[in-house]
Amino acid sequence: MIQSRTTPKGFTLIELILYVAIASILLTVISLFLSTVIKSRLKQQSMTEVESQGLQIMEQITRTIRSAETINSPTSGNNSNTLSLGMSNGSQNPTVFESSGSQIQITEGTGSPIALSNGRVNISNLDFKNLSRADTPGLIQVEFDLDHVNNSGRNEYTFSKSFSTSSSLRHP
């Protein structure tokens, strides 16, 4: 008589528990990794938004100061949250930078105010300091803080940075 060996088909309970445990551990590790990657990406987006907005605003203010003829306000040695510049182009005279709520805006001549920042950042501590001295072109120091708008309250969206520069008039 020939004896046939029968092999058990399927998994034992212990094997099944081991497979489920290993799969659960792998899924947990992958989920944590993906969560960290997503949080890092969101934080990087917040930082990039603040950086790009701040540099764009600084560039606009600096370029305008350099092309101005005179500094109307603040007066020499004083500071203000508003900068008024006398321009040679009549349609742009005066050019005024000021904060409006949580945004910074520019007004050229009798035109309407134009926002220089978007709603994804808030500006605070805007300060223009006139460092001009007699017989020199005007010199303005500009400082402000930008915060990323964080409506969700999540830490990934929290980022702020201070910006500071100075610029002088090209025309005495």
CORRAZI-V198569 format. One record per pair of residues at least 24 apart in sequence whose ideal C-beta (glycine too) atoms are under 10 Angstrom apart, sorted by the first residue. I is the first residue (numbers start at 1). J is the second residue. D is the distance in Angstrom with one decimal. If there is no record, write none. Layout:
# CORRAZI-V198569
i;j;d
I;J;D
I;J;D
This chain:
# CORRAZI-V198569
i;j;d
38;156;8.3
39;154;8.4
39;155;8.0
39;156;4.9
40;156;8.1
41;156;8.5
42;152;9.8
42;154;7.6
42;155;9.4
42;156;3.9
42;157;6.5
43;148;9.6
43;154;9.7
43;155;8.1
43;156;4.8
43;157;7.9
43;158;8.4
43;159;7.1
44;156;9.2
44;159;9.5
45;120;9.7
45;148;8.8
45;156;8.6
45;157;8.6
45;159;9.4
46;120;8.8
46;121;9.4
46;147;9.7
46;148;4.3
46;149;9.2
46;150;8.0
46;154;9.8
46;156;6.8
46;157;5.2
46;158;7.2
46;159;4.3
46;160;9.6
47;148;7.9
47;159;5.1
47;160;9.9
47;161;8.1
48;148;9.7
48;159;9.3
49;118;8.5
49;120;5.4
49;121;6.3
49;146;8.9
49;148;5.9
49;149;9.0
49;157;9.6
49;159;8.1
50;120;8.7
50;121;5.8
50;122;9.8
50;145;9.6
50;146;5.0
50;147;7.3
50;148;5.2
50;149;9.9
50;159;5.4
50;160;6.9
50;161;5.3
50;163;9.3
51;146;8.7
51;159;9.0
51;161;6.9
51;163;9.4
52;121;9.4
53;104;9.5
53;116;8.4
53;117;5.3
53;118;6.9
53;120;7.5
53;121;4.8
53;123;8.8
53;146;6.0
53;148;9.1
53;161;9.7
53;163;9.6
54;117;8.7
54;121;7.9
54;123;9.0
54;144;7.9
54;145;9.0
54;146;4.9
54;161;6.1
54;162;8.8
54;163;4.6
55;163;7.9
56;116;7.3
56;117;8.1
56;118;9.8
57;97;9.0
57;104;6.0
57;106;9.6
57;116;5.0
57;117;6.1
57;121;9.2
57;123;7.8
57;126;9.7
57;142;8.9
57;144;7.5
57;146;7.9
57;163;7.4
58;116;9.9
58;142;6.9
58;144;8.7
58;163;5.6
58;164;8.8
58;165;5.5
58;167;9.1
59;116;9.9
59;165;9.4
60;97;8.5
60;104;9.1
60;106;7.0
60;114;9.9
60;116;5.8
61;85;9.7
61;95;10.0
61;97;6.0
61;104;8.5
61;106;8.3
61;116;8.1
61;128;8.6
61;140;8.3
61;142;5.5
61;144;9.3
61;163;9.7
61;165;8.0
61;167;7.3
62;140;9.1
62;142;7.6
62;165;6.2
62;166;8.8
62;167;4.4
62;168;9.8
63;167;8.5
64;92;8.7
64;95;5.8
64;97;7.5
64;106;7.4
64;108;8.9
64;167;8.8
65;95;9.3
65;97;9.2
65;128;9.4
65;137;10.0
65;138;7.9
65;139;8.9
65;140;5.4
65;142;8.0
65;165;9.6
65;166;9.0
65;167;4.2
65;168;7.3
65;169;6.6
65;170;9.1
66;137;9.5
66;167;5.9
66;168;7.4
66;169;6.8
66;170;5.2
66;171;9.1
67;92;8.9
67;95;9.0
67;169;8.4
67;170;7.0
67;171;8.4
68;92;9.3
68;93;9.4
68;94;9.1
68;95;7.0
68;137;9.7
68;138;7.5
68;140;9.0
68;167;9.4
68;168;9.8
68;169;5.5
68;170;8.4
68;171;7.6
69;93;8.3
69;138;9.3
69;169;7.3
69;170;9.4
69;171;5.4
69;172;9.4
70;94;9.1
70;138;7.0
70;169;7.6
70;171;8.4
70;172;9.8
71;128;9.1
71;130;5.9
71;132;6.6
71;137;9.5
71;138;4.2
71;139;8.7
71;140;6.5
71;168;9.9
71;169;7.1
72;96;8.5
73;128;8.5
73;130;8.0
74;127;9.4
74;128;6.0
74;129;7.0
74;130;4.7
74;132;9.8
74;140;8.5
75;130;6.2
75;132;8.8
76;130;5.2
76;131;8.1
76;132;4.6
76;133;7.4
76;134;8.2
76;138;8.1
76;139;9.3
77;129;8.6
77;130;6.5
77;131;7.9
77;132;8.0
77;133;9.1
78;128;9.3
78;129;7.5
78;130;5.9
79;127;5.5
79;128;6.3
79;129;4.0
79;130;7.1
79;131;9.4
79;140;9.7
79;141;8.0
79;143;9.0
80;126;9.3
80;127;7.6
80;128;5.6
80;129;8.2
80;130;8.3
81;125;8.7
81;126;4.9
81;127;6.3
81;128;7.1
81;144;9.2
82;126;8.5
82;128;7.1
83;126;9.0
83;127;9.6
83;128;4.1
83;129;9.7
83;130;8.7
83;140;6.6
83;142;7.6
84;128;9.2
85;138;8.7
85;140;8.6
85;169;8.5
86;138;9.8
86;169;9.7
88;171;7.8
97;126;8.2
97;128;7.3
97;140;9.8
97;142;8.4
98;126;7.7
98;128;9.3
99;123;5.7
99;124;8.1
99;125;9.3
99;126;4.6
99;127;9.9
99;144;8.0
102;146;9.8
102;147;8.4
102;149;8.3
104;144;7.1
104;146;9.2
117;144;9.8
117;146;7.5
118;149;9.3
119;149;6.7
120;146;10.0
120;148;6.7
120;149;5.4
120;157;9.7
121;145;10.0
121;146;4.9
121;147;6.6
121;148;5.9
121;149;6.4
121;159;9.4
121;160;9.1
121;161;9.7
122;146;7.1
122;147;4.8
122;148;8.1
122;149;6.0
122;150;9.5
122;160;8.8
123;147;8.1
123;163;9.5
124;160;8.5
124;162;9.7
125;162;7.8
125;163;9.9
126;163;10.0
127;164;9.2
129;166;8.5
131;166;6.8
131;168;8.8
132;168;8.3
132;169;8.5
135;172;8.1
136;168;7.9
136;169;9.2
136;172;7.3
137;168;4.9
137;169;4.2
137;170;6.8
137;171;6.9
137;172;4.8
138;167;9.2
138;168;6.4
138;169;4.4
138;170;10.0
138;171;9.1
138;172;8.3
139;166;6.2
139;167;7.4
139;168;4.5
139;169;7.8
140;165;9.2
140;166;6.5
140;167;5.8
140;168;7.5
140;169;8.3
141;165;7.5
141;166;4.4
141;167;8.4
142;166;7.0
142;167;7.2
